[in-house]
Amino acid sequence: MLLPPLSFDRFNFHSTFPMALRFEVLGRFNRARAAQLTLPHFVCQTPLFMPAGAQGTIKRLATDQLEEIGCQIILGNTYHLALRPY
C-alpha cells in the first residue's frame, strides 16, 4: 500500500521528530570559532579534544582516565569496532 506524500503545511516535522543534535556558534575570531554542540545526553563546548575509538586506542582506557584527559566525546567507527571488539 502506498502512502500519500506528506504535506508539510499540516505536518510539524520538528515537533514530531525532534533534532538529534544542535550546533550553535557562540563566538568567532578570524577563522576560529567557539561553539556548543548539544546532544540528547550531553552538551559539549568546542573546540574540544575528540579521541578516535577505532584501532583499539581509546577502548582500553577506563572512564576515570578519559575524564582525566578532558574527553567529552569519543569518535567511534562502528565498522572498525565490530571487526576488533577487544
Z-matrix of the N, CA and C atoms (Angstrom, degrees):
N
C 1 1.436
C 2 1.527 1 109.13
N 3 1.292 2 116.85 1 126.77
C 4 1.453 3 121.31 2 178.48
C 5 1.517 4 110.16 3 -89.15
N 6 1.321 5 115.22 4 136.58
C 7 1.457 6 120.03 5 177.62
C 8 1.523 7 109.55 6 -92.09
N 9 1.318 8 117.66 7 148.07
C 10 1.471 9 119.10 8 177.00
C 11 1.529 10 109.75 9 -67.82
N 12 1.319 11 118.11 10 152.87
C 13 1.467 12 119.70 11 178.85
C 14 1.526 13 110.71 12 -62.81
N 15 1.340 14 114.99 13 149.07
C 16 1.456 15 119.87 14 -179.90
C 17 1.521 16 110.23 15 -70.08
N 18 1.289 17 115.28 16 137.93
C 19 1.463 18 120.52 17 173.94
C 20 1.523 19 107.20 18 -99.48
N 21 1.323 20 117.34 19 113.03
C 22 1.452 21 120.72 20 -177.80
C 23 1.525 22 111.98 21 -74.34
N 24 1.339 23 118.04 22 -6.05
C 25 1.459 24 120.87 23 174.48
C 26 1.535 25 109.91 24 -67.61
N 27 1.315 26 116.42 25 -40.47
C 28 1.466 27 121.63 26 -175.31
C 29 1.521 28 112.37 27 -102.88
N 30 1.316 29 118.36 28 -0.34
C 31 1.455 30 122.25 29 -171.49
C 32 1.520 31 109.04 30 -119.04
N 33 1.334 32 117.84 31 116.48
C 34 1.461 33 121.43 32 177.72
C 35 1.523 34 108.12 33 -89.72
N 36 1.326 35 116.60 34 96.84
C 37 1.457 36 123.06 35 -173.58
C 38 1.525 37 112.00 36 -60.21
N 39 1.338 38 118.11 37 -45.31
C 40 1.462 39 121.11 38 -173.50
C 41 1.520 40 113.23 39 -73.03
N 42 1.315 41 119.29 40 -26.17
C 43 1.460 42 118.93 41 176.51
C 44 1.527 43 110.45 42 -80.76
N 45 1.328 44 117.76 43 -28.50
C 46 1.460 45 121.27 44 178.43
C 47 1.528 46 110.88 45 -80.22
N 48 1.338 47 116.85 46 -41.39
C 49 1.459 48 122.91 47 179.94
C 50 1.531 49 108.33 48 -122.63
N 51 1.348 50 118.80 49 88.35
C 52 1.456 51 119.71 50 -178.06
C 53 1.530 52 111.33 51 -63.70
N 54 1.313 53 115.98 52 151.77
C 55 1.461 54 121.83 53 -178.15
C 56 1.527 55 109.54 54 -63.22
N 57 1.317 56 116.86 55 136.90
C 58 1.451 57 121.78 56 178.89
C 59 1.518 58 111.02 57 -75.59
N 60 1.322 59 116.91 58 -29.09
C 61 1.456 60 120.42 59 177.66
C 62 1.514 61 109.97 60 -151.26
N 63 1.347 62 114.64 61 161.30
C 64 1.457 63 120.61 62 177.47
C 65 1.516 64 108.02 63 -138.41
N 66 1.327 65 117.76 64 136.70
C 67 1.454 66 123.85 65 178.99
C 68 1.519 67 107.45 66 -119.37
N 69 1.326 68 116.19 67 116.95
C 70 1.465 69 121.28 68 -176.49
C 71 1.524 70 109.61 69 -122.78
N 72 1.326 71 117.20 70 121.06
C 73 1.464 72 121.77 71 177.90
C 74 1.524 73 108.22 72 -77.13
N 75 1.346 74 115.97 73 124.32
C 76 1.456 75 121.51 74 -177.77
C 77 1.522 76 112.32 75 -96.55
N 78 1.333 77 117.30 76 -28.75
C 79 1.460 78 120.49 77 -179.18
C 80 1.513 79 110.82 78 -165.48
N 81 1.340 80 115.31 79 157.82
C 82 1.467 81 121.57 80 179.97
C 83 1.523 82 109.77 81 -135.84
N 84 1.325 83 115.39 82 148.06
C 85 1.453 84 122.68 83 170.02
C 86 1.519 85 106.79 84 -145.84
N 87 1.319 86 116.69 85 113.44
C 88 1.467 87 122.87 86 -173.11
C 89 1.526 88 108.86 87 54.21
N 90 1.339 89 117.12 88 -119.31
C 91 1.468 90 119.81 89 -179.69
C 92 1.533 91 113.09 90 -96.10
N 93 1.323 92 117.07 91 -2.13
C 94 1.472 93 121.24 92 179.65
C 95 1.521 94 109.76 93 -87.38
N 96 1.311 95 115.87 94 157.20
C 97 1.458 96 119.97 95 176.90
C 98 1.525 97 109.62 96 -148.76
N 99 1.300 98 114.78 97 150.34
C 100 1.462 99 122.73 98 171.30
C 101 1.519 100 106.16 99 -111.53
N 102 1.320 101 115.85 100 137.53
C 103 1.463 102 118.90 101 -175.53
C 104 1.521 103 110.33 102 -146.49
N 105 1.311 104 113.92 103 172.43
C 106 1.455 105 121.95 104 176.77
C 107 1.518 106 107.94 105 -124.97
N 108 1.313 107 116.23 106 125.58
C 109 1.459 108 122.89 107 178.10
C 110 1.522 109 107.23 108 -105.83
N 111 1.323 110 116.75 109 113.01
C 112 1.456 111 121.76 110 -178.30
C 113 1.522 112 109.12 111 -100.85
N 114 1.326 113 115.37 112 118.08
C 115 1.461 114 123.34 113 178.38
C 116 1.526 115 108.31 114 -108.34
N 117 1.310 116 119.17 115 166.30
C 118 1.475 117 120.03 116 -179.79
C 119 1.525 118 113.43 117 -58.79
N 120 1.327 119 118.75 118 -27.19
C 121 1.455 120 121.41 119 -174.31
C 122 1.525 121 114.50 120 -117.21
N 123 1.351 122 119.13 121 -4.22
C 124 1.464 123 120.44 122 -174.56
C 125 1.521 124 110.14 123 -164.17
N 126 1.322 125 116.56 124 155.58
C 127 1.462 126 122.67 125 174.90
C 128 1.522 127 107.37 126 -116.82
N 129 1.337 128 117.07 127 122.20
C 130 1.470 129 123.08 128 -179.87
C 131 1.519 130 109.55 129 -106.13
N 132 1.329 131 115.60 130 141.36
C 133 1.455 132 121.59 131 174.08
C 134 1.520 133 107.88 132 -100.25
N 135 1.321 134 117.64 133 130.60
C 136 1.462 135 121.35 134 178.59
C 137 1.519 136 109.22 135 -108.34
N 138 1.332 137 118.30 136 152.68
C 139 1.458 138 126.87 137 3.83
C 140 1.528 139 111.11 138 -71.68
N 141 1.308 140 116.13 139 153.04
C 142 1.459 141 120.88 140 -178.43
C 143 1.524 142 110.44 141 -146.01
N 144 1.330 143 114.49 142 159.05
C 145 1.455 144 121.69 143 175.98
C 146 1.517 145 107.67 144 -83.80
N 147 1.341 146 117.25 145 121.70
C 148 1.457 147 122.06 146 -178.85
C 149 1.528 148 108.96 147 -122.35
N 150 1.341 149 117.60 148 93.71
C 151 1.460 150 119.33 149 179.24
C 152 1.521 151 111.76 150 -69.47
N 153 1.319 152 115.23 151 149.82
C 154 1.469 153 120.95 152 179.60
C 155 1.520 154 109.90 153 -92.56
N 156 1.320 155 116.26 154 134.61
C 157 1.454 156 121.76 155 -177.42
C 158 1.512 157 114.46 156 -88.09
N 159 1.319 158 118.45 157 -3.51
C 160 1.467 159 121.15 158 -178.73
C 161 1.528 160 111.10 159 -77.59
N 162 1.296 161 116.50 160 159.51
C 163 1.458 162 124.60 161 176.96
C 164 1.534 163 113.21 162 62.71
N 165 1.318 164 118.82 163 19.66
C 166 1.459 165 122.40 164 170.06
C 167 1.510 166 116.68 165 79.53
N 168 1.307 167 120.11 166 8.08
C 169 1.457 168 120.05 167 -175.08
C 170 1.523 169 112.69 168 -74.79
N 171 1.292 170 118.64 169 -44.61
C 172 1.465 171 122.26 170 -176.02
C 173 1.525 172 112.39 171 -92.88
N 174 1.311 173 117.84 172 -31.64
C 175 1.468 174 119.02 173 -173.87
C 176 1.522 175 113.43 174 -67.29
N 177 1.309 176 118.60 175 -11.13
C 178 1.465 177 121.66 176 176.79
C 179 1.526 178 112.68 177 -89.38
N 180 1.329 179 118.71 178 -9.01
C 181 1.461 180 121.48 179 -178.57
C 182 1.523 181 110.93 180 -84.97
N 183 1.311 182 115.15 181 146.94
C 184 1.464 183 120.98 182 176.00
C 185 1.526 184 109.34 183 -81.57
N 186 1.321 185 116.09 184 162.74
C 187 1.458 186 121.30 185 -178.42
C 188 1.521 187 111.75 186 -58.92
N 189 1.338 188 117.80 187 -42.44
C 190 1.463 189 119.86 188 -179.77
C 191 1.530 190 111.78 189 -65.34
N 192 1.325 191 117.74 190 -31.49
C 193 1.461 192 120.68 191 175.92
C 194 1.532 193 111.04 192 -68.02
N 195 1.327 194 117.41 193 -39.83
C 196 1.467 195 121.25 194 177.07
C 197 1.523 196 111.22 195 -64.87
N 198 1.324 197 117.11 196 -40.88
C 199 1.463 198 120.83 197 177.24
C 200 1.523 199 110.95 198 -65.08
N 201 1.328 200 117.05 199 -36.56
C 202 1.463 201 121.98 200 -179.30
C 203 1.531 202 112.28 201 -63.53
N 204 1.332 203 117.38 202 -35.80
C 205 1.466 204 120.17 203 179.34
C 206 1.521 205 112.33 204 -87.87
N 207 1.330 206 117.47 205 2.72
C 208 1.463 207 121.61 206 176.30
C 209 1.516 208 114.35 207 79.29
N 210 1.312 209 116.83 208 26.85
C 211 1.460 210 121.51 209 -178.82
C 212 1.530 211 110.17 210 -73.51
N 213 1.334 212 116.55 211 120.47
C 214 1.458 213 121.50 212 177.70
C 215 1.525 214 111.58 213 -102.41
N 216 1.331 215 116.15 214 -22.63
C 217 1.463 216 121.16 215 -174.60
C 218 1.521 217 107.82 216 -154.25
N 219 1.320 218 117.49 217 148.88
C 220 1.469 219 122.61 218 178.44
C 221 1.519 220 108.68 219 -121.80
N 222 1.305 221 115.99 220 132.08
C 223 1.453 222 121.87 221 176.10
C 224 1.525 223 107.83 222 -90.32
N 225 1.323 224 117.75 223 117.80
C 226 1.455 225 121.49 224 -177.55
C 227 1.516 226 112.04 225 -125.44
N 228 1.315 227 116.63 226 131.94
C 229 1.452 228 122.09 227 175.34
C 230 1.526 229 106.57 228 -95.63
N 231 1.309 230 117.52 229 108.58
C 232 1.463 231 120.71 230 -174.13
C 233 1.524 232 112.57 231 -63.55
N 234 1.322 233 117.37 232 -27.69
C 235 1.467 234 119.83 233 177.67
C 236 1.522 235 110.11 234 -65.66
N 237 1.343 236 116.94 235 -47.62
C 238 1.466 237 120.03 236 179.02
C 239 1.517 238 111.66 237 -65.89
N 240 1.326 239 117.01 238 -38.62
C 241 1.458 240 119.93 239 179.33
C 242 1.526 241 111.39 240 -67.39
N 243 1.327 242 117.96 241 -32.22
C 244 1.463 243 120.37 242 177.01
C 245 1.536 244 110.87 243 -69.96
N 246 1.322 245 116.72 244 -33.95
C 247 1.462 246 120.15 245 178.84
C 248 1.527 247 111.82 246 -70.11
N 249 1.343 248 116.26 247 -39.22
C 250 1.471 249 121.35 248 -178.74
C 251 1.527 250 109.53 249 -130.82
N 252 1.319 251 118.25 250 79.66
C 253 1.466 252 119.71 251 -176.71
C 254 1.533 253 113.96 252 -70.10
N 255 1.338 254 118.48 253 -17.46
C 256 1.479 255 120.25 254 -177.99
C 257 1.494 256 111.68 255 -122.42
